[in-house]
Amino acid sequence: MKKLLLFIVACLSAGAIFAQTDCSELFISEYIEGWNNNKSMELYNPTSTAITLDNVYRLIRWSNGNSAANTDPLYVLPLTGTIQPYKVMVMIQDTTKPGQDTMVWPALRKKATWLAPYDYGGTTPGGNVVFWNGDDAVSLQKKTGSTWTDVDIFGEIGVRPKNWQGTYSPSGAWTDTKPYILGTGVYLTKSHGLKRKHTVLHGVNLATMITYGNTQTGGVPDSFYALLEYDTLRVNFFDSLGTHWCDCKKVTHPVLNLGVDQSVKAGDTVTLDAGVFTTYTWSTGSHSRIVKIDSAGVGYGTKKVYCTVTDTYGTQSDTVRISFIHNQGIVEHNAGLLISIQPNPVTNKQFTVTGSQEISSVEVISIVGKTIYSQPLTSHQKVVKVSLSDISEGIYMVRVNFLNNQSVTKKVILQ
C-alpha cells in the first residue's frame, strides 16, 4: 500500500488529474517507433474548432521510467502551430541539417508537418524528446493558468518495461502479454507503429493511468496495454500518417470491420473482405480488397491479421485473430467409401491410410496438381503405410483409389 501511495503522489506531481470529456481535447492519434531515427508522433484535433498550440501545449518524454522528466528542459518540448478541426499534426526530428546523424527516411520526412529540434544532449529545450525507444512513456500536456495537465499519456509514467531477457539493455517494450512490462510476448511499442482506434474519443489522463495496477499479478502492475486503444502497424510503415479517422467527426462513411475472431481447422481457408475503400494494406502484404488466409501462408496457431484502408474520410485499421487448429485424424466418405488418415498433421513424413474397402493405390498430389508420390498395390489390402522423403512441409492432397474404380481425396498437412 505504501508503494502504491508513493506512486500516486509521484504521478500527481507530474500533472493534475482531470475528468476526460469526449471530443473536446487533443490526443495522440499515431505513434511510430521505427528503425534508427524514424520516430514520429501524430496529434489529432477531434473538435470542430482550430486549436493553437503556442505556449499552451507541450510534449514530454519520460525516459526509461523517469518520473521527473517534466523538470528537465531537454525532455520538455514546447509545441507551436495550429491544428485545424478534425486534422492532425505529424512531428518528426529535424534531421535535415547537414552533418546530422542517421537521417529520417524520405518516406517519413514527407509526412511531417512539424519538426522537433534535433539536439540530443545539447542545450535546446525539447532536444531529447523525439528519441523514444519503446520503453519510454510520452505525455501530451496542456497549460491551464499556471498548471500543466496531462491530456494524453502513451505508456506508463514512472514504469520502464524490460526486454525479452528480463533486463533493460537492450531496451525493452510494453508487450501483448500480462503484465505487459516483463518482456514476455510480442513487443508493441518497439519497432512498431500504433494507430489509435476510431472509437477512441479522448486521451488517457493520470487517473486512468494509475488504475493500470492489478493485485492479481502479485503487486506487479498490468501496466500499459496498447491494444486496448491502438491497432498495430508493421515497423517503418508510414502510409497512415497525416490523416486520422475518429468517431468524433459525425459523418456517414464506410466502417472497416474484418469481423470476429475465428477458429478453423488447419488447412482450411478464411476469406476476409475489407469492403469498399480507396487503398488497402494488409499485414500479409496484399493490397487487394479481399484476401484469403490459410495455415500454409501464415502458419499454425493463433495469427493476427490486420488491414489499413484509406478513403476520402481518412485512414482506419482493424485487426482479426484467426486460430488454425490441428486435426488429429480425418474421416471422409464418398459414395459409401470411408478413409482415415493418421496422424494428420504429419510430423515425421509417415502416415497410415485406412479404407473401408480394398485399396488399389495411394497418390500424394501437390496443391498445384503435380503427383509427387504414387504407390500401386499388388495385393488387396485396406491399410496402407505411406513414407515420404525429400518433400517440403505444406499442404498436400492424398487420393485413395479403390478396386471398384472409385476414389476419395483429402488434405494432409506435412510439418
Buried (B, 14 or more C-beta within 10 A) or exposed (E): EEEEEEBBEEBEEBBBBBEBEEBEBBBBBBBBBBEEBBBBBBBBBBBEEEBEBEEBBBBBBBBBBBBEBBEBBBBBBBBEEEBEEBBBBBBBBBBEEEEBEEBBBEBBBEBBBBBBBBBBEEEBBBBBBBBBBBBBBBBBBBEEEEEBBBBBBBBBBBBBBBBBEEEBEEBBBBBBEBBBBBBBBEBBBBBBBBBBBBEBBBBBBBBBBBEBBBEEBEEBBBBBBBBEBBBBBBBBBBBBBBBBBBBBBEEEBEEBEBEEEBEBEBBBEBEBEBBEBEEBBBBBEBEEBEBEBBBBEBEBEEBBBBBBBBBEBBBBBBBBBBBBBBBEEBEBEBEEBEBBBEBBBBEEBEBEBBBBBEBBBBBBBBEEEEEEBEBEBEEEEEEBEBEBEEBEEEBBBBBBBBEEEBBBBBBBBBE
